[in-house]
Amino acid sequence: MTSEALVTVDTAALRHNIGVLRSAVGSAAVMAVVKANAYGHGVEGAARAFEDAGVDWLGVVDLTEAAALRAAGVSVPILAWLHAPGETFERAVQHDITPAVSDLAQLEACAVAGVPAVHLCIDTGLSRNGAIESEWGALFDRAAELADSVRVEGLMSHLSNASPQEDGHQMAAFVRATGMLIERGITPPLQHLAASAAALSYGSSRITMVRLGLAAYGLSPFDDRTSKDLGLRPSLTLTVPVIGLKKVAAGEGTSYGFTWRATHDTTLALLPIGYADGIQRVASNNAHVLVGRRLCPVVGRIAMNAMTVDLGGAGDADGVGDSVAIGDQAVLFGDPEAGHPPVDAWARETGTINYEVVARLSSRLPRRYV
Ligand SMILES: Cc1ncc(COP(=O)(O)O)c(C=O)c1O
């Protein structure tokens, strides 16, 4: 019996998802996005599984995440796209990391550091990182001047997913930018702006590479389609053992502030997981956990390291208070095909998106790869 919460990651599911997505995107190269501790899946284990699955690239936010992957022995090409002010890019050279550069200063710094290849990151309307359209001319001119020392291997942008029309405008802007680069004698082999949603929605968004995060982990980026609808398998399961059972009488409360009181005699299970582990406090009195084949409501406030769920009393038709034992495993979320509650249900109950539910799982939680 383990006394700890555990994140189990099914590496066969990760490989399956890459296979399904590769067939869906045709000839485009596939980048698996492993930023944010691989969306909570644990970056080293997930990166290794994606490498085994034959992805062409891994994508992370910054050079620190990329360097950690190299230290773990990952050898597939890695792209990093957000950089601190004044970044010198020496780490990129040292660890063989490809930076995506958003402005002239970053491009110049790459040239000085001796970075052999970059991707140019352009803003086609998202208004986050990337050079805006009025800056493209100067950035591309300088990239052409530096071509002998810094190769432009890629052109990158990111979509808003606001609507097909707005994504269409961004894609048209990307085509304009590509044309401007070609006029300057640069045809970047890797042209990419699609993440999971666009890659699965618009053929024209795939160009020569797609950057897949959520879908690679088997989760759906769409409100109206499940993982199963997309042929994907959620790879992460969060389990936690029941470490305490307590009978409470009608009127008794649980946890800070007694935000929940029993309406009738019932049994509560204590689970050793809380907001310090990345479980949002807003799940208090909102979310459900699978214990002994019953979806049991989380009752009372989620604490830093603990939460309680109501197993039901003798009078509850589906109560499991009498059959659950200390050491039984509760499942917060996992693969619905395995009978587990979906991450999407937890997201709905807590007013957020599946991305946030998995990405916020603390890196302190142990991960097991099966
Ligand atoms: C630049 C960039 N590309 C790709 C992705 C992957 O997105 P998704 O998880 O929707 O596939 C992200 C994630 O937010 C991103 O920031």
The ligand as an SDF file (V2000), in Angstrom:
LIG
                    3D

 16 16  0  0  0  0  0  0  0  0999 V2000
    3.6360   28.0620  -28.9380 C   0  0  0  0  0  0  0  0  0  0  0  0
    2.8450   26.8540  -28.5970 C   0  0  0  0  0  0  0  0  0  0  0  0
    2.7540   25.8580  -29.4960 N   0  0  0  0  0  0  0  0  0  0  0  0
    2.0500   24.7390  -29.2460 C   0  0  0  0  0  0  0  0  0  0  0  0
    1.3970   24.5640  -28.0560 C   0  0  0  0  0  0  0  0  0  0  0  0
    0.6030   23.3010  -27.8340 C   0  0  0  0  0  0  0  0  0  0  0  0
   -0.7440   23.5950  -27.7310 O   0  0  0  0  0  0  0  0  0  0  0  0
   -1.8220   22.4100  -27.5780 P   0  0  0  0  0  0  0  0  0  0  0  0
   -1.6010   21.8450  -26.2310 O   0  0  0  0  0  0  0  0  0  0  0  0
   -3.1260   23.1010  -27.7070 O   0  0  0  0  0  0  0  0  0  0  0  0
   -1.5410   21.4330  -28.6500 O   0  0  0  0  0  0  0  0  0  0  0  0
    1.4480   25.5700  -27.1000 C   0  0  0  0  0  0  0  0  0  0  0  0
    0.7110   25.4370  -25.8420 C   0  0  0  0  0  0  0  0  0  0  0  0
    0.1020   26.3020  -25.3280 O   0  0  0  0  0  0  0  0  0  0  0  0
    2.1890   26.7490  -27.3790 C   0  0  0  0  0  0  0  0  0  0  0  0
    2.2930   27.7310  -26.4860 O   0  0  0  0  0  0  0  0  0  0  0  0
  1  2  1  0
  2  3  1  0
  2 15  2  0
  3  4  2  0
  4  5  1  0
  5  6  1  0
  5 12  2  0
  6  7  1  0
  7  8  1  0
  8  9  2  0
  8 10  1  0
  8 11  1  0
 12 13  1  0
 12 15  1  0
 13 14  2  0
 15 16  1  0
M  END
$$$$
